[in-house]
Amino acid sequence: MFAGNGAETNRAQLVYQLKRLYWQIMVATEEHHTGILLAIGQPETAEMYQERTGKRRE
């Protein structure tokens, strides 16, 4: 969406949008979606991971 509109994207924005998508799936289905969680983990920095989980990434 951002690239299509000529806007610049970054890692934090991508992770934020994936988290929103995950939340919307949880609200709609009341189930976890492992694929989205894996997608969130890919571009996430170690600091973002620690903030989200409270754990350090090894």
Backbone as CSV, one residue per row, in Angstrom:
resi,resn,N_x,N_y,N_z,CA_x,CA_y,CA_z,C_x,C_y,C_z
1,MET,0.826,-1.188,0.000,0.000,0.000,0.000,0.874,1.257,0.000
2,PHE,1.880,1.300,0.903,2.731,2.488,0.988,3.547,2.674,-0.290
3,ALA,4.153,1.592,-0.749,4.970,1.677,-1.962,4.124,2.068,-3.163
4,GLY,2.913,1.552,-3.226,2.023,1.882,-4.328,1.645,3.344,-4.358
5,ASN,1.622,3.967,-3.191,1.290,5.393,-3.101,2.517,6.281,-3.159
6,GLY,3.689,5.662,-3.382,4.922,6.440,-3.476,5.516,6.803,-2.129
7,ALA,4.947,6.285,-1.047,5.461,6.592,0.288,6.627,5.657,0.620
8,GLU,7.481,6.114,1.478,8.612,5.313,1.905,8.180,4.379,3.033
9,THR,8.656,3.168,3.007,8.350,2.223,4.073,9.613,1.955,4.874
10,ASN,9.430,1.531,6.106,10.574,1.152,6.917,10.186,-0.042,7.771
11,ARG,11.167,-0.592,8.432,10.979,-1.807,9.222,9.926,-1.617,10.307
12,ALA,9.996,-0.524,11.036,9.054,-0.291,12.133,7.621,-0.198,11.612
13,GLN,7.435,0.482,10.492,6.091,0.629,9.915,5.560,-0.727,9.458
14,LEU,6.419,-1.535,8.848,6.010,-2.858,8.406,5.587,-3.728,9.592
15,VAL,6.388,-3.729,10.647,6.058,-4.515,11.840,4.746,-4.018,12.448
16,TYR,4.570,-2.706,12.515,3.340,-2.132,13.061,2.120,-2.611,12.268
17,GLN,2.196,-2.566,10.948,1.069,-2.986,10.116,0.790,-4.482,10.266
18,LEU,1.843,-5.299,10.382,1.649,-6.735,10.594,0.996,-7.005,11.947
19,LYS,1.377,-6.246,12.973,0.755,-6.405,14.292,-0.720,-6.024,14.240
20,ARG,-1.046,-4.972,13.499,-2.455,-4.586,13.330,-3.233,-5.691,12.641
21,LEU,-2.644,-6.266,11.599,-3.287,-7.358,10.888,-3.504,-8.541,11.823
22,TYR,-2.503,-8.865,12.615,-2.620,-9.976,13.562,-3.766,-9.718,14.540
23,TRP,-3.847,-8.506,15.065,-4.910,-8.152,16.005,-6.284,-8.287,15.337
24,GLN,-6.418,-7.829,14.096,-7.683,-7.924,13.389,-8.082,-9.383,13.165
25,ILE,-7.111,-10.226,12.871,-7.398,-11.656,12.715,-7.857,-12.246,14.046
26,MET,-7.185,-11.870,15.142,-7.560,-12.370,16.462,-8.986,-11.952,16.821
27,VAL,-9.348,-10.726,16.536,-10.695,-10.240,16.836,-11.732,-11.001,16.006
28,ALA,-11.430,-11.213,14.741,-12.389,-11.858,13.846,-12.533,-13.357,14.100
29,THR,-11.438,-14.036,14.441,-11.478,-15.494,14.527,-11.298,-16.041,15.937
30,GLU,-10.825,-15.200,16.858,-10.490,-15.611,18.228,-9.456,-16.734,18.238
31,GLU,-8.590,-16.758,17.235,-7.517,-17.745,17.137,-6.216,-17.049,16.764
32,HIS,-5.100,-17.637,17.219,-3.778,-17.127,16.842,-3.496,-17.511,15.403
33,HIS,-2.750,-16.677,14.707,-2.352,-16.977,13.335,-0.830,-17.047,13.305
34,THR,-0.313,-18.267,13.290,1.123,-18.497,13.369,1.871,-17.849,12.211
35,GLY,1.302,-17.864,11.036,1.960,-17.275,9.870,2.221,-15.791,10.041
36,ILE,1.252,-15.078,10.591,1.433,-13.640,10.820,2.483,-13.412,11.902
37,LEU,2.474,-14.238,12.952,3.499,-14.102,13.996,4.892,-14.317,13.420
38,LEU,5.036,-15.288,12.542,6.329,-15.516,11.899,6.712,-14.327,11.016
39,ALA,5.740,-13.769,10.324,6.005,-12.605,9.475,6.428,-11.404,10.319
40,ILE,5.853,-11.237,11.495,6.236,-10.146,12.388,7.684,-10.326,12.834
41,GLY,8.077,-11.554,13.107,9.420,-11.826,13.599,10.517,-11.615,12.580
42,GLN,10.219,-11.683,11.300,11.251,-11.561,10.277,11.890,-10.174,10.219
43,PRO,11.135,-9.098,10.048,11.773,-7.776,9.945,12.039,-7.126,11.301
44,GLU,11.606,-7.761,12.356,11.702,-7.187,13.691,13.154,-7.148,14.175
45,THR,13.577,-6.025,14.704,14.909,-5.922,15.286,14.903,-6.564,16.666
46,ALA,16.089,-6.783,17.227,16.194,-7.366,18.558,15.480,-6.493,19.598
47,GLU,15.578,-5.176,19.441,14.919,-4.261,20.377,13.407,-4.353,20.264
48,MET,12.895,-4.451,19.042,11.452,-4.579,18.850,10.952,-5.885,19.455
49,TYR,11.720,-6.959,19.260,11.353,-8.265,19.812,11.278,-8.197,21.333
50,GLN,12.283,-7.580,21.952,12.309,-7.489,23.405,11.140,-6.657,23.919
51,GLU,10.812,-5.585,23.235,9.674,-4.751,23.638,8.366,-5.529,23.538
52,ARG,8.215,-6.329,22.472,6.980,-7.081,22.247,6.832,-8.250,23.210
53,THR,7.931,-8.966,23.496,7.849,-10.188,24.287,8.364,-10.071,25.702
54,GLY,9.186,-9.064,25.967,9.813,-8.946,27.279,11.022,-9.856,27.434
55,LYS,11.412,-10.517,26.343,12.549,-11.432,26.360,13.606,-10.966,25.378
56,ARG,14.858,-11.318,25.639,15.946,-11.007,24.722,16.013,-12.059,23.633
57,ARG,16.257,-11.632,22.413,16.415,-12.565,21.303,17.838,-13.113,21.336
58,GLU,17.951,-14.395,21.247,19.283,-15.035,21.273,19.851,-15.142,19.894
